[in-house]
Amino acid sequence: MAEAKRDYYEVLGVGRDATDAQIKSAYRKLAKKYHPDVNPGDKEAEAKFKEASEAYAILSDSEKRTKYDQYGHAAFDPNMGGGGFDFSGSDFSDIFGDIFGNIFGGGTRRNPNAPRKGASIRARVRVTFDESMKGCEKQLEIVLKDPCTACGGSGAKPGTSPEICHRCNGSGQVVFTSQSFFGQVQNVQTCPECQGKGKVIREKCPTCRGTGYTSSRKTIAVAIPAGIESGQSIRIRGKGEPGINGGERGDLLVEVYVTPHPVLQRQGMDIVSRVPISYAQAVLGGEVKVLTIDGDVAYTIKPGTNTGTTVRLRGKGVPYQRNRDVRGDHYVTFDIETPKHLSSEAKEALRNFDRLSGNSLGQETSKKKGFKEKLKEVFEDE
């Protein structure tokens, strides 16, 4: 007993109210996934490809789809009075053009002689942390191509001209026929004789060696916007490779590398840093200098500041590239710095502090003075 066919809408994964564009898009995805050339020797993929192609052949044809919606598979079953299933009238050319063009490097439906934009050029520039925060201008040396002045960009020896390609008759494309599940299918590929240009050069220009271009080193000014992050790229239009067939030049993509700062660190649109403070500053409070991207800023530490305390300096962070008046914040973490080299007087002061703290007398913790008061007494005694 033959296995029942699946519903065509189910096969393509669309609803019964799907538009022609949705049906076509669904089939394109399945065809690219299960095409036999993508899955050589895979019988299951081959069966799914045939099933999807059959569903598309019916649902992409308005007349056949109407019959299918009314009678289902019986509309095409010769045993039940239907006309039988065939692929006649079904257009797979643009879909298979996409598949073979994108996956297998084959031809494309685009006119090869049409003007096309030139390729982009990539370069890299290094800036300091401060330059990335404030913006700057960098001079970048790159090698650019320009039309050859000797041949006018034709690539042919002066006094001669490129000839029409005899293989493609100037179209830049050749047609070949292959066998598929649906019979003979015509495919279009780029002409191997002229590489899609439609013309061939018999005598090459000695200056550019037939390329039509000469290269030279040029200096390009690159404006670095304030707030740019390491790894971002700046696009400079019209500074890439020359266009093809009269098309516009490509672009120059400049990747920016920011040298790390020894003190300041960027986190998104914020700046973070750590500032060492002394015991006295931690206990008694006082003013310290904090380095920011705007220079030194005076900040008053509150008495009793613990190590690891973090404060926020509003509006002292990274400027937004689209609006320099809007900025992130700067977060400062204070670390109490332990001195490594002490004078005899300083050592005696610390011993006095240790005595006042009660450690040497074995006093109970509940009777001990607070750290702030004890250290304050030490410095007041001096």
C-alpha positions in Angstrom: 0.0 0.0 0.0 1.5 3.3 -1.1 2.3 5.8 1.6 -0.1 8.8 1.8 1.3 12.1 0.6 1.8 14.9 3.0 -0.2 18.1 2.6 1.7 20.4 0.3 1.3 23.4 2.7 2.8 21.2 5.5 5.7 20.2 3.3 6.7 23.8 2.7 5.9 24.8 6.2 3.4 27.6 5.3 -0.2 28.3 6.1 -3.0 27.8 3.6 -3.3 31.6 3.3 0.4 32.0 2.5 1.2 34.6 -0.3 3.1 33.7 -3.4 6.2 35.3 -2.0 6.0 33.3 1.2 5.6 30.1 -0.7 8.6 30.9 -2.9 10.7 31.9 0.1 9.9 28.7 1.9 10.7 26.5 -1.1 14.0 28.3 -1.7 15.1 27.5 1.8 14.2 23.8 1.5 15.8 23.5 -2.0 19.1 25.0 -0.8 19.0 22.6 2.2 18.1 19.3 0.5 19.4 19.8 -3.1 21.2 16.6 -4.2 24.3 18.5 -5.2 24.6 19.7 -1.6 23.9 16.2 -0.2 25.5 13.8 -2.6 24.3 10.2 -2.0 21.8 11.1 0.7 18.6 9.4 -0.4 16.5 11.0 2.4 17.6 14.5 1.4 16.8 13.6 -2.3 13.3 12.4 -1.3 12.7 15.6 0.6 13.9 17.7 -2.2 11.5 16.0 -4.7 8.7 16.3 -2.2 9.3 20.1 -1.7 9.7 20.6 -5.5 6.4 18.9 -6.2 4.6 21.0 -3.5 6.1 24.2 -5.0 5.2 23.2 -8.5 1.5 23.0 -7.4 1.2 25.9 -5.0 3.2 28.4 -7.1 0.7 28.0 -10.0 -2.5 29.8 -9.2 -4.7 27.4 -11.3 -3.2 24.3 -9.8 -3.3 25.7 -6.3 -7.1 26.4 -6.7 -7.6 22.8 -7.8 -5.5 21.5 -4.9 -7.4 23.6 -2.4 -10.7 22.2 -3.7 -9.9 18.5 -4.2 -6.5 17.9 -2.5 -4.1 15.4 -4.1 -7.1 13.8 -5.9 -7.0 16.7 -8.3 -3.8 15.3 -9.8 -4.4 11.6 -9.4 -5.1 10.0 -12.8 -6.8 7.1 -11.1 -9.4 9.5 -9.7 -10.0 11.4 -12.8 -7.3 14.0 -12.2 -4.9 15.1 -14.9 -1.9 13.6 -13.2 1.1 15.5 -11.8 3.8 17.1 -13.9 6.2 20.0 -13.7 5.2 21.7 -16.9 4.6 25.4 -16.5 6.5 25.5 -13.2 9.3 28.1 -13.1 12.3 27.0 -11.0 14.9 29.1 -13.0 15.4 32.0 -10.6 15.4 29.8 -7.5 18.0 27.4 -9.0 19.9 30.4 -10.2 20.2 31.5 -6.6 21.2 28.0 -5.4 23.9 27.4 -8.0 25.1 30.9 -8.0 25.4 31.2 -4.2 26.5 27.7 -3.2 28.4 26.4 -6.2 30.0 29.5 -7.5 27.9 29.4 -10.7 26.3 32.2 -12.7 24.1 35.0 -11.6 21.2 36.7 -13.3 22.9 40.1 -12.8 24.3 41.7 -15.9 28.1 41.3 -15.7 28.6 44.4 -17.8 26.5 46.6 -15.5 28.5 49.3 -13.4 29.5 47.8 -10.1 31.0 49.5 -7.0 34.7 48.8 -6.3 35.9 46.6 -3.4 36.6 48.1 0.0 40.1 48.6 1.3 40.9 47.9 5.0 43.6 49.6 7.0 44.5 50.1 10.7 45.5 53.1 12.7 46.7 53.3 16.3 45.6 56.1 18.7 46.4 56.8 22.4 43.7 56.5 25.1 43.5 60.3 25.4 43.1 60.7 21.6 40.2 58.2 21.6 38.5 60.2 24.4 39.0 63.7 22.8 39.1 62.9 19.1 41.9 63.7 16.7 43.1 63.5 13.1 45.5 60.9 11.8 47.4 60.8 8.6 47.2 57.3 7.0 49.4 56.2 4.1 47.8 53.6 1.8 48.3 52.3 -1.8 45.4 53.3 -4.1 44.7 52.3 -7.7 43.9 54.9 -10.3 43.0 54.5 -14.0 46.1 54.1 -16.1 46.9 57.4 -17.9 48.7 55.6 -20.8 45.7 53.5 -21.9 42.9 55.5 -20.4 42.0 52.6 -18.2 41.2 50.2 -21.1 44.2 47.9 -20.4 45.0 47.7 -24.1 48.2 48.9 -25.6 48.0 52.5 -26.8 46.7 52.5 -30.4 44.7 49.3 -29.9 41.4 48.5 -28.3 39.8 45.6 -26.4 37.9 43.2 -28.7 34.5 41.7 -28.2 34.8 38.2 -26.7 34.0 35.6 -29.4 32.9 33.0 -26.9 30.1 35.0 -25.2 29.7 37.7 -28.0 30.2 40.4 -25.4 27.6 39.3 -22.9 30.1 38.2 -20.3 28.0 35.0 -19.8 27.8 31.5 -21.3 24.9 29.1 -21.2 25.3 25.4 -20.6 22.8 22.6 -20.2 22.6 20.0 -17.4 20.3 17.2 -16.6 18.1 17.4 -13.5 15.1 15.7 -12.0 12.9 17.9 -14.2 14.8 17.2 -17.5 17.3 19.5 -19.1 18.0 22.7 -17.2 19.9 25.7 -18.7 22.3 27.4 -16.4 24.3 30.6 -16.9 27.9 31.1 -15.8 30.5 33.8 -16.1 32.4 33.5 -19.4 35.8 31.8 -18.7 37.4 33.5 -21.7 36.8 37.2 -20.7 36.0 36.6 -17.0 32.6 38.3 -17.4 34.0 41.5 -19.0 32.6 40.8 -22.4 35.9 41.9 -24.0 39.4 40.5 -24.3 42.7 42.3 -24.6 45.0 41.0 -27.3 47.8 43.5 -26.8 48.2 44.6 -23.2 49.3 48.1 -22.1 52.9 48.0 -21.1 52.4 50.6 -18.3 49.6 48.8 -16.4 50.2 45.3 -17.9 46.6 45.1 -19.1 45.0 45.8 -15.7 43.9 49.3 -16.6 45.1 50.7 -13.3 48.3 52.0 -11.8 49.1 52.1 -8.0 50.5 54.9 -6.0 51.0 55.7 -2.3 48.8 58.4 -1.0 48.2 60.1 2.4 44.6 60.1 3.6 43.4 62.3 6.6 41.3 60.2 9.0 39.1 62.0 11.5 38.9 60.0 14.7 35.7 60.9 16.6 35.8 61.4 20.4 34.6 58.3 22.2 35.6 55.8 19.6 36.3 52.3 21.0 39.2 50.0 20.1 38.1 47.7 17.3 35.6 50.1 15.7 36.0 51.0 12.1 35.6 54.3 10.3 34.3 54.3 6.8 35.7 56.8 4.3 33.6 56.7 1.2 35.2 56.7 -2.3 38.7 55.8 -1.1 38.6 52.1 -2.0 39.2 50.1 -5.2 38.1 51.7 -8.5 34.6 50.6 -9.7 34.0 48.1 -12.4 32.4 49.1 -15.8 32.3 52.7 -14.7 30.9 52.0 -11.2 31.8 54.2 -8.2 34.9 53.6 -6.1 34.7 51.4 -3.0 35.3 52.6 0.5 38.2 52.7 2.9 37.5 51.0 6.2 39.9 52.1 8.9 40.0 50.0 12.1 41.0 51.9 15.1 43.3 50.4 17.8 43.4 52.2 21.1 46.5 51.9 23.2 45.6 51.0 26.8 46.0 53.6 29.5 48.2 52.8 32.6 45.6 54.1 35.1 42.3 54.6 33.4 40.2 51.7 32.0 37.1 51.9 29.8 34.0 49.9 30.5 31.4 50.7 27.9 30.7 54.4 28.3 32.2 54.6 31.8 35.7 55.0 33.0 37.1 53.1 36.1 40.3 53.7 38.1 41.8 52.9 41.4 43.4 55.6 43.7 45.7 54.7 46.6 45.1 56.6 49.9 47.0 56.6 53.2 45.7 55.4 56.6 45.4 59.0 57.8 43.3 59.9 54.7 41.1 56.9 55.2 40.4 57.6 58.9 40.4 61.4 58.9 39.2 62.1 55.4 40.7 64.8 53.2 41.2 65.9 49.7 42.9 63.7 47.0 43.6 64.2 43.4 41.8 61.9 40.9 43.1 61.5 37.4 40.3 61.7 34.8 40.2 62.2 31.0 39.8 65.9 31.7 42.9 66.0 33.9 43.2 66.0 37.7 40.0 66.5 39.7 40.0 67.3 43.5 37.8 64.9 45.5 37.1 65.1 49.2 37.2 61.7 50.9 34.8 61.2 53.8 36.2 60.2 57.2 36.2 56.5 57.9 36.5 55.5 54.2 37.3 51.7 53.9 39.5 50.2 51.3 37.6 49.2 48.3 35.1 52.0 48.6 33.9 53.1 45.1 32.5 56.6 44.3 31.0 58.0 41.1 32.1 61.2 39.3 29.1 62.0 37.2 29.7 63.1 33.6 33.4 62.3 33.7 33.2 59.2 31.5 33.3 58.5 27.8 31.7 61.1 25.4 29.0 59.7 23.1 30.2 59.9 19.4 26.9 61.4 18.2 26.7 63.9 21.0 29.8 64.9 22.8 27.8 66.8 25.4 26.5 63.5 26.7 29.0 61.4 28.6 29.2 58.4 30.9 30.5 58.4 34.4 33.9 57.8 36.1 34.0 55.2 39.0 36.9 55.6 41.4 37.8 52.8 43.9 40.0 53.8 46.9 42.6 51.5 48.2 44.4 52.0 51.5 48.1 51.8 50.8 50.3 50.0 53.2 53.7 51.7 53.5 56.7 49.4 53.1 59.5 51.7 54.3 59.0 53.5 57.6 61.2 55.8 59.6 61.9 55.1 63.2 59.5 57.9 64.2 56.7 56.4 62.0 57.3 53.0 63.5 57.1 54.4 67.0 53.8 56.1 66.1 52.4 52.8 64.9 53.5 51.1 68.1 51.8 53.8 70.0 48.6 53.2 68.0 48.8 49.5 68.6 49.1 50.3 72.4 46.1 52.6 72.3 44.1 50.1 70.4 44.4 47.7 73.4 46.0 44.8 71.5 49.0 44.7 73.8 47.0 44.9 77.0 44.5 42.2 76.1 41.5 44.4 76.5 38.1 43.1 75.6 36.9 43.9 72.2 33.8 45.6 73.6 35.9 48.1 75.5 38.2 49.0 72.5 38.0 52.2 70.8 37.0 52.4 67.2 39.7 52.3 64.5 39.0 55.9 63.5 39.3 57.3 67.0 42.5 55.4 67.8 44.3 56.5 64.7 43.1 60.0 65.2 44.7 60.0 68.7 48.0 58.8 67.3 48.3 61.7 64.9 47.0 64.2 67.4 49.6 63.1 69.9 52.3 63.8 67.4 
